[in-house]
Amino acid sequence: MKDGVLNGAPFSYFNIVSSNPPMISLSFQRSSGKQKDTVRNIIESKQFVVHIVDEQNVKKINKTAANLPPEQSEIELATLTPVESVKVSVPGIKEAKIRMECSLEHSLELGGTDTPGCELIIGRVVQFHIENDIYENGRIDPRGLAAVSRLAGNNYAKIGEIFEIARPK
């Protein structure tokens, strides 16, 4: 969030970096060598919130991919509901079943030939928000979450068949 404008952007994925302390990573590709608003806001504020996209909110989240000027909010465009965070100043999105409040741990400029091609962001999760209905015995119910993954272009995927394989001892 910058100057009272709440920025939002859909991502194909994030990765777990560490469980203790909990950390995640995101990579932001530059467009014509320029940083995107989202990464610029993270680097300036040192805070951000990551949400899990699910089958119920994917259409609205997709609207946040609109190429808006910095003074316009993708969250407002998508008619998503901002909700106050507990440990960071950046609001979250109420419609997400899972959200992670993060503080910036590291940012690295990577790739490119004359200028960096992307930024790698590593954030420490300082607060988890998980809907009670999908959390039991320390585990998240993948069917209840109904997570959606962005593939490439306009393609998305739902979680398919879930199966179990015993881990070797």
C-alpha positions as CSV (number, residue, x, y, z in Angstrom):
1,M,0.0,0.0,0.0
2,K,1.4,3.4,-1.0
3,D,-0.3,6.8,-0.5
4,G,-3.4,5.0,0.7
5,V,-3.7,3.0,-2.5
6,L,-4.0,-0.8,-1.9
7,N,-2.1,-2.7,-4.6
8,G,-2.9,-6.2,-5.6
9,A,-1.3,-8.7,-8.1
10,P,-2.0,-12.3,-8.9
11,F,1.0,-14.7,-8.9
12,S,1.4,-18.1,-10.4
13,Y,3.2,-19.4,-7.3
14,F,5.2,-18.7,-4.2
15,N,7.7,-21.1,-2.6
16,I,8.4,-22.1,1.0
17,V,11.9,-21.1,2.0
18,S,11.9,-22.2,5.6
19,S,9.5,-23.5,8.2
20,N,11.5,-22.2,11.2
21,P,11.1,-19.3,11.0
22,P,8.4,-19.5,8.4
23,M,9.6,-17.8,5.2
24,I,8.3,-17.7,1.6
25,S,9.8,-16.4,-1.7
26,L,8.2,-14.6,-4.7
27,S,9.8,-13.6,-8.0
28,F,8.7,-10.4,-9.8
29,Q,9.6,-10.2,-13.5
30,R,10.3,-6.7,-14.8
31,S,8.4,-5.3,-17.7
32,S,10.6,-3.5,-20.2
33,G,13.3,-3.3,-17.4
34,K,10.9,-1.5,-15.0
35,Q,10.0,-2.7,-11.5
36,K,6.3,-3.5,-11.0
37,D,4.3,-1.5,-8.4
38,T,3.9,-4.5,-6.2
39,V,7.7,-5.2,-5.7
40,R,8.4,-1.4,-5.4
41,N,5.8,-1.2,-2.6
42,I,7.2,-4.2,-0.8
43,I,10.8,-2.9,-0.9
44,E,9.7,0.6,0.3
45,S,7.3,-0.6,3.1
46,K,9.2,-3.8,4.0
47,Q,5.8,-5.5,4.4
48,F,3.3,-7.4,2.3
49,V,0.4,-10.0,2.5
50,V,0.2,-13.2,0.5
51,H,-3.1,-14.9,-0.1
52,I,-4.1,-18.3,-1.4
53,V,-6.4,-18.1,-4.4
54,D,-9.4,-20.5,-4.3
55,E,-12.2,-21.6,-6.5
56,Q,-14.6,-19.0,-4.9
57,N,-12.4,-16.0,-5.4
58,V,-10.4,-16.7,-8.5
59,K,-12.5,-14.6,-10.9
60,K,-12.1,-11.5,-8.7
61,I,-8.4,-12.2,-8.1
62,N,-7.9,-12.5,-11.9
63,K,-9.2,-8.9,-12.2
64,T,-6.2,-7.7,-10.1
65,A,-4.0,-8.6,-13.1
66,A,-5.2,-5.4,-14.8
67,N,-2.4,-3.0,-15.8
68,L,-3.4,0.0,-13.7
69,P,-1.4,3.2,-12.9
70,P,0.1,3.3,-9.3
71,E,-2.6,5.6,-8.1
72,Q,-5.4,3.1,-8.8
73,S,-6.2,0.1,-6.7
74,E,-6.6,-3.4,-8.2
75,I,-8.3,-4.4,-5.0
76,E,-11.1,-1.8,-5.6
77,L,-11.3,-2.7,-9.3
78,A,-11.9,-6.4,-8.4
79,T,-14.4,-5.4,-5.6
80,L,-12.4,-7.3,-3.0
81,T,-12.8,-6.4,0.7
82,P,-9.7,-5.1,2.5
83,V,-9.3,-6.3,6.1
84,E,-7.0,-5.0,8.7
85,S,-3.8,-7.0,9.3
86,V,-2.6,-7.8,12.8
87,K,1.2,-7.4,12.6
88,V,1.8,-5.5,9.4
89,S,0.3,-2.2,8.2
90,V,-0.7,-3.6,4.8
91,P,-4.4,-4.8,4.7
92,G,-5.3,-8.3,3.6
93,I,-8.2,-9.5,1.5
94,K,-11.2,-10.8,3.5
95,E,-12.3,-13.2,0.7
96,A,-9.1,-15.3,1.1
97,K,-9.4,-18.4,3.2
98,I,-5.6,-18.2,4.0
99,R,-3.5,-15.1,4.2
100,M,0.1,-14.6,5.4
101,E,1.3,-11.3,6.8
102,C,5.0,-10.9,5.9
103,S,7.9,-8.7,6.6
104,L,10.6,-8.3,4.0
105,E,13.7,-10.4,4.9
106,H,15.7,-10.0,1.6
107,S,15.3,-8.6,-1.9
108,L,17.7,-9.5,-4.7
109,E,17.9,-8.1,-8.3
110,L,18.6,-11.0,-10.6
111,G,18.9,-11.8,-14.3
112,G,19.0,-9.5,-17.3
113,T,21.9,-8.3,-19.3
114,D,22.0,-4.5,-19.1
115,T,19.6,-4.2,-16.2
116,P,18.1,-6.7,-13.8
117,G,15.3,-8.9,-15.2
118,C,13.6,-9.6,-11.9
119,E,13.5,-9.2,-8.2
120,L,13.5,-12.2,-5.8
121,I,11.7,-11.3,-2.5
122,I,12.0,-13.4,0.6
123,G,9.5,-12.6,3.3
124,R,9.2,-13.8,6.9
125,V,5.6,-14.8,7.7
126,V,4.8,-13.0,10.9
127,Q,1.1,-13.9,11.1
128,F,-1.0,-16.6,9.6
129,H,-4.8,-16.3,9.0
130,I,-6.6,-19.6,8.2
131,E,-10.3,-20.1,8.2
132,N,-11.4,-22.4,11.0
133,D,-13.5,-24.6,8.7
134,I,-10.4,-25.8,6.7
135,Y,-7.9,-26.2,9.6
136,E,-7.9,-29.4,11.8
137,N,-5.2,-31.0,13.9
138,G,-2.5,-28.8,12.5
139,R,-3.3,-29.5,8.9
140,I,-5.2,-27.6,6.2
141,D,-8.0,-29.5,4.4
142,P,-7.0,-29.3,0.7
143,R,-10.6,-30.0,-0.4
144,G,-12.0,-27.3,1.8
145,L,-9.4,-24.8,0.7
146,A,-10.1,-25.6,-3.0
147,A,-6.9,-23.8,-4.0
148,V,-6.4,-22.7,-7.6
149,S,-3.1,-22.5,-9.4
150,R,-2.4,-20.1,-12.3
151,L,-0.6,-21.9,-15.1
152,A,0.4,-19.8,-18.1
153,G,-1.5,-17.2,-20.0
154,N,-5.2,-17.4,-19.2
155,N,-5.1,-21.0,-17.8
156,Y,-5.8,-22.0,-14.2
157,A,-6.0,-25.4,-12.5
158,K,-7.9,-26.9,-9.6
159,I,-6.6,-29.6,-7.4
160,G,-7.3,-32.9,-8.9
161,E,-7.3,-36.4,-7.4
162,I,-5.7,-36.6,-3.9
163,F,-3.9,-39.8,-3.0
164,E,-1.6,-41.1,-0.3
165,I,1.7,-42.9,-0.4
166,A,3.4,-44.1,2.8
167,R,6.8,-42.5,3.4
168,P,9.7,-44.9,3.8
169,K,11.1,-45.1,7.3
